[in-house]
C-alpha cells in the first residue's frame, strides 16, 4: 500500500524485467489507470515503445549492478509528445547477494525543463539586444555601481568593461549634473516615478565632458525591492556642439 501511494513513479522488476510492483504515480505518468494490474507482465510488452538505449541501460544494470540516473532524459510518447524524465535505476539483490532485479524511480520534469528553456531563450534575446544596441546600455545597482555595461557604453566613456564595473555612476557624472541625477534616482527608488529621462554630462576616462540623453528605469525583484537600474545612454554631444 505504501508503494502504491508513493509520490514518485516507482517500479520494481525481476531479472527478466517483469513487474513485481509499481506505484500508482508510475502508472498515471505513463498514461495508464492507477489500478492497472502489472505484476508478472513484461515491461517491454506493456510499453513496446521503450527506446533501445533504455533497454541497454536496463541490461547493463542487470549485468554489472551499476546504479544509473539522469536529471532530464527526453522521452517521445507514442502520440509524438516529447516529455522529460528524471530517473534513477538501481539493482536489488537477493539473499544470496545476486542481482534479483531492478528498482526504477521516475519523475516527469517536463514543465521545469520547458520553463528553463524559455528562460534561456529570453536571456539569449536579452543578451543580443544588450550587446548589439547602438546606444550605451548599463545595469546599475541601487547604490550606483555598474553591474553590466555594453561595448557601446565602454567606447563612449573610453573605459574597458572591467574598469567601469569598478566604478559608480556618481564617479563618472559631471559634478554640475550629479545633484539632479541623484534626485531622480531617489525618486525611482521611492516609487514616486517609474522612469526618467534627462540630459547630463558624463566624464570620460580622459576627463572630457560628454553630453548624453539618459533614460533610466528601475527593475524590482520578486519581493518588490529595488534590484537594479537599467540605463540607456545616447551620445548627444554632436547636437550640443
C-alpha positions in Angstrom: 0.0 0.0 0.0 2.8 2.4 0.9 4.4 1.8 -2.5 1.2 2.3 -4.3 0.8 5.8 -2.7 4.4 6.8 -3.2 4.7 10.4 -4.5 7.2 9.3 -7.2 7.0 6.8 -10.0 8.4 3.6 -8.7 8.6 0.2 -10.4 10.2 -3.0 -9.2 11.3 -5.6 -11.7 12.7 -9.1 -11.6 15.8 -10.1 -13.6 13.6 -10.7 -16.7 12.1 -7.1 -16.4 8.8 -8.5 -15.3 6.9 -6.3 -12.8 6.9 -7.2 -9.2 5.2 -4.0 -8.0 4.6 -0.4 -9.2 3.3 2.8 -7.7 0.1 4.4 -8.9 2.1 7.5 -9.8 4.3 5.4 -12.1 1.2 4.2 -13.9 -0.6 7.5 -14.3 2.6 9.2 -15.5 2.7 6.5 -18.2 -0.8 7.3 -19.2 -2.4 4.2 -17.6 -5.1 4.0 -14.9 -3.6 3.9 -11.4 -5.0 0.5 -10.7 -3.7 -1.2 -13.9 -2.5 -4.8 -13.0 1.1 -5.1 -13.9 2.5 -7.9 -11.7 4.1 -10.6 -13.8 3.9 -8.7 -17.0 7.0 -8.0 -19.1 7.9 -4.3 -19.1 8.6 -4.3 -22.9 5.2 -5.9 -23.6 3.4 -3.2 -21.6 5.5 -0.4 -23.2 6.7 -1.7 -26.6 7.9 1.8 -27.5 10.7 1.8 -24.9 13.7 3.1 -26.8 16.7 0.8 -27.4 19.0 2.9 -25.4 16.8 2.5 -22.3 16.7 -1.3 -22.9 20.5 -1.2 -23.0 20.6 0.7 -19.7 18.4 -2.0 -18.1 20.6 -4.8 -19.4 23.8 -3.1 -18.2 22.3 -2.6 -14.7 21.3 -6.2 -14.5 24.7 -7.4 -15.7 27.0 -5.0 -13.9 24.9 -3.9 -10.9 25.7 -0.2 -11.7 23.4 2.5 -10.4 22.4 5.0 -13.1 20.5 8.2 -13.3 19.6 11.1 -15.5 18.3 14.6 -14.5 16.2 15.2 -17.6 16.1 12.5 -20.2 14.0 13.1 -23.3 11.2 10.6 -24.0 8.9 10.7 -27.0 5.4 9.3 -26.3 3.6 7.2 -28.9 1.4 10.2 -29.8 4.6 12.2 -30.6 4.7 14.4 -27.5 8.1 14.9 -26.0 8.4 14.6 -22.3 11.4 14.9 -20.0 12.0 12.4 -17.2 14.3 12.5 -14.2 15.1 8.9 -13.4 17.3 6.7 -11.3 17.8 2.9 -11.7 19.5 0.6 -9.2 19.6 -3.2 -8.8 18.1 -5.0 -5.8 19.9 -8.1 -4.5 18.5 -11.5 -3.3 19.5 -13.1 -0.1 22.5 -14.8 -1.8 23.8 -11.4 -2.9 23.0 -11.9 -6.6 21.1 -9.3 -8.5 17.5 -10.1 -8.3 16.1 -7.3 -10.5 15.9 -3.5 -10.7 14.1 -0.7 -9.0 13.2 2.3 -11.2 12.4 5.7 -9.9 10.8 8.2 -12.3 9.6 11.8 -12.1 8.3 13.8 -15.1 10.0 17.2 -15.1 8.7 18.5 -18.5 7.3 21.8 -17.1 10.6 22.7 -15.3 12.7 21.8 -18.4 10.5 23.8 -20.7 10.5 26.7 -18.3 14.2 26.6 -18.2 14.4 26.5 -22.0 12.1 29.6 -22.2 14.3 31.4 -19.7 17.5 30.6 -21.6 15.9 31.8 -24.8 14.8 35.0 -23.2 18.2 35.5 -21.7 19.8 34.9 -25.2 17.4 37.5 -26.7 18.2 40.0 -23.9 21.9 39.4 -24.4 21.7 40.0 -28.1 19.8 43.3 -27.6 22.1 44.4 -24.8 25.4 43.6 -26.6 24.4 44.9 -30.0 22.5 48.1 -29.1 23.5 51.2 -31.0 23.3 53.2 -27.7 25.1 52.7 -24.4 23.3 50.3 -22.1 24.1 49.6 -18.4 22.7 47.7 -15.5 23.4 49.7 -12.3 22.9 48.7 -8.6 20.6 50.7 -6.4 23.8 52.2 -4.9 25.1 53.3 -8.3 27.7 50.6 -9.0 27.9 49.4 -12.6 26.9 45.8 -12.8 27.0 45.3 -16.5 27.8 47.5 -19.5 27.7 47.0 -23.2 30.5 47.7 -25.7 28.9 51.0 -26.9 28.9 52.5 -23.4 32.6 51.4 -22.9 33.5 53.1 -26.2 31.7 56.3 -25.3 33.3 56.5 -21.9 36.8 55.3 -23.0 36.9 52.7 -20.2 37.1 49.0 -20.7 34.4 46.8 -19.2 36.3 45.8 -16.0 37.2 49.4 -15.3 33.6 50.5 -15.5 32.4 47.7 -13.3 34.7 49.0 -10.6 33.1 52.5 -10.7 29.7 54.1 -9.8 27.7 56.4 -12.0 28.3 59.1 -9.3 32.1 58.9 -10.0 31.7 59.5 -13.8 28.9 62.0 -13.7 29.9 65.7 -14.2 29.8 67.4 -10.7 27.3 70.0 -12.0 24.8 67.3 -13.1 25.2 65.0 -10.1 22.6 66.5 -7.8 19.8 66.3 -10.4 20.8 62.8 -11.3 20.7 61.7 -7.7 17.3 63.3 -7.1 15.7 61.4 -10.0 17.4 58.1 -8.8 16.0 58.6 -5.3 12.5 59.2 -6.7 12.7 56.0 -8.6 13.8 54.0 -5.6 11.0 55.6 -3.5 8.4 54.6 -6.1 7.5 58.2 -6.9 8.2 57.8 -10.6 8.6 54.7 -12.9 11.2 56.1 -15.2 13.0 59.3 -16.0 14.9 61.0 -18.9 17.4 63.7 -18.5 20.3 65.3 -20.4 23.5 65.1 -18.4 27.2 65.0 -18.8 29.4 62.1 -18.1 33.2 62.5 -17.7 35.2 60.1 -19.9 38.4 58.4 -18.7 40.4 61.2 -20.4 38.5 63.9 -18.4 36.3 65.0 -21.3 32.7 66.1 -20.6 30.4 64.1 -22.8 26.7 65.2 -23.2 24.2 62.3 -23.2 20.5 61.8 -23.1 19.9 59.3 -20.3 16.8 57.2 -19.8 16.6 55.2 -16.6 14.1 52.7 -15.2 14.1 50.5 -12.1 13.7 46.7 -12.0 12.4 45.3 -8.8 12.9 41.7 -7.5 10.1 39.2 -6.8 9.5 40.8 -3.3 9.2 44.3 -4.8 12.5 45.5 -3.5 14.8 47.6 -5.9 17.1 45.2 -7.8 18.9 47.3 -10.4 18.5 50.3 -12.7 18.6 49.9 -16.5 20.2 52.9 -18.1 20.0 53.8 -21.8 22.6 56.3 -22.8 22.5 58.2 -26.1 25.5 60.4 -27.1 24.2 63.9 -28.0 27.5 65.7 -27.8 27.5 66.5 -31.6 24.0 68.0 -31.3 25.1 70.0 -28.3 28.1 71.4 -30.1 
